[in-house]
Amino acid sequence: MIIFGVAFLALCTLTGIFVGELLGKLLGVPANVGGVGIAMVLLILLGSYLKKRGVFNMETEQGVKFWSAVYIPIVVAMAAQQNVLGALSGGPMAILAGIAAVVVAFALVPVLDRIGRKPETDVAKPLTTEG
């Protein structure tokens, strides 16, 4: 059912926000640190896992696709609320955190690529005769 996809997305979002708040408190930052990004990584990883297990059917996936269509405007609205100039004037920690996040994201691209691939099977190549 489509509602299961929406519920799955909500669960990933709430988990990501919770982990982001917890990470912010551990780092001593009075803000959510990467909650939306954590939620999206959870959505990708758990969605892949459930799809391989046959739990995530096409109707459930439609619920996720519905919200993914409005995801970009939501992220733009959330980014508009952040004080970028305040973060930059707050010191090099904000710049270091941004650079670290980009490096980690680039490092995870091959991992996410491998998750989506099907295992290759050894197919016998046809023999060619030279003559």
C-alpha positions as CSV (number, residue, x, y, z in Angstrom):
1,M,0.0,0.0,0.0
2,I,1.1,3.6,-0.7
3,I,0.6,4.6,2.9
4,F,3.3,2.1,4.0
5,G,5.8,4.0,1.8
6,V,4.8,7.3,3.4
7,A,5.1,5.7,6.8
8,F,8.6,4.3,5.9
9,L,9.7,7.8,4.8
10,A,8.4,9.3,8.0
11,L,10.2,6.7,10.1
12,C,13.5,7.4,8.3
13,T,12.9,11.2,8.7
14,L,12.2,11.0,12.4
15,T,15.1,8.7,13.0
16,G,17.4,11.0,11.0
17,I,16.3,14.1,12.9
18,F,16.7,12.3,16.2
19,V,20.2,11.1,15.3
20,G,21.1,14.6,14.0
21,E,19.9,16.2,17.3
22,L,21.9,13.6,19.3
23,L,25.0,14.2,17.2
24,G,24.6,18.0,17.7
25,K,24.5,17.5,21.5
26,L,27.5,15.2,21.4
27,L,29.5,17.8,19.5
28,G,28.3,20.7,21.7
29,V,26.4,22.4,18.8
30,P,22.9,23.6,19.6
31,A,21.5,22.4,16.3
32,N,20.6,19.4,14.3
33,V,23.7,18.1,12.6
34,G,23.0,16.3,9.4
35,G,19.5,15.0,10.3
36,V,18.0,15.3,6.8
37,G,21.1,13.7,5.2
38,I,21.1,10.8,7.7
39,A,17.4,10.3,7.0
40,M,18.1,10.1,3.2
41,V,20.9,7.7,3.7
42,L,18.6,5.5,5.9
43,L,15.9,5.7,3.2
44,I,18.3,4.5,0.5
45,L,20.0,1.8,2.6
46,L,16.8,0.4,4.2
47,G,14.8,0.8,1.0
48,S,17.4,-1.3,-0.9
49,Y,17.5,-3.9,1.8
50,L,13.7,-4.2,2.0
51,K,13.4,-4.3,-1.8
52,K,15.9,-7.2,-2.0
53,R,13.9,-9.1,0.7
54,G,10.6,-8.6,-1.2
55,V,9.0,-6.5,1.5
56,F,9.1,-3.2,-0.4
57,N,6.6,-3.8,-3.3
58,M,5.7,-1.4,-6.1
59,E,2.7,0.2,-4.3
60,T,4.8,0.9,-1.2
61,E,7.5,2.5,-3.4
62,Q,4.9,4.8,-4.9
63,G,4.4,6.4,-1.4
64,V,8.2,7.2,-1.3
65,K,8.2,8.5,-4.9
66,F,5.3,10.8,-4.1
67,W,7.3,12.5,-1.3
68,S,10.6,12.4,-3.2
69,A,8.9,14.7,-5.8
70,V,8.4,17.4,-3.2
71,Y,11.7,16.7,-1.4
72,I,13.8,19.4,-3.2
73,P,11.4,22.3,-2.3
74,I,11.4,21.1,1.3
75,V,15.2,21.1,1.5
76,V,15.3,24.5,-0.1
77,A,12.9,25.8,2.5
78,M,15.0,24.2,5.3
79,A,18.2,25.7,4.0
80,A,16.6,29.1,3.8
81,Q,16.1,29.0,7.6
82,Q,19.8,28.4,8.3
83,N,22.1,31.3,9.0
84,V,25.0,30.7,6.7
85,L,26.7,34.0,7.4
86,G,26.5,33.3,11.1
87,A,28.1,29.8,10.6
88,L,30.9,31.3,8.5
89,S,31.7,34.0,11.1
90,G,31.5,31.4,13.9
91,G,34.9,30.1,12.9
92,P,36.6,27.4,10.9
93,M,34.6,24.6,12.5
94,A,31.7,25.2,10.2
95,I,33.9,25.1,7.1
96,L,35.7,22.0,8.4
97,A,32.4,20.2,9.0
98,G,31.2,21.1,5.5
99,I,34.4,19.8,3.8
100,A,34.3,16.6,5.9
101,A,30.7,16.0,4.9
102,V,31.5,16.4,1.2
103,V,34.5,14.1,1.5
104,V,32.4,11.4,3.3
105,A,29.7,11.8,0.6
106,F,32.2,11.3,-2.2
107,A,33.7,8.3,-0.4
108,L,30.3,6.7,-0.1
109,V,29.4,7.0,-3.8
110,P,31.1,3.7,-4.8
111,V,29.5,1.9,-1.8
112,L,26.1,3.0,-2.8
113,D,26.8,2.1,-6.4
114,R,27.7,-1.5,-5.4
115,I,24.5,-1.8,-3.3
116,G,22.3,-1.1,-6.4
117,R,24.1,-3.5,-8.7
118,K,23.1,-7.1,-9.4
119,P,25.8,-9.7,-9.0
120,E,27.5,-10.5,-12.3
121,T,27.3,-14.1,-13.4
122,D,30.0,-15.9,-15.3
123,V,28.9,-16.3,-18.8
124,A,30.9,-18.5,-21.1
125,K,32.3,-16.4,-24.0
126,P,31.9,-17.8,-27.4
127,L,35.0,-19.4,-28.9
128,T,36.4,-17.8,-32.0
129,T,38.4,-19.6,-34.6
130,E,41.2,-17.9,-36.3
131,G,42.0,-19.0,-39.7
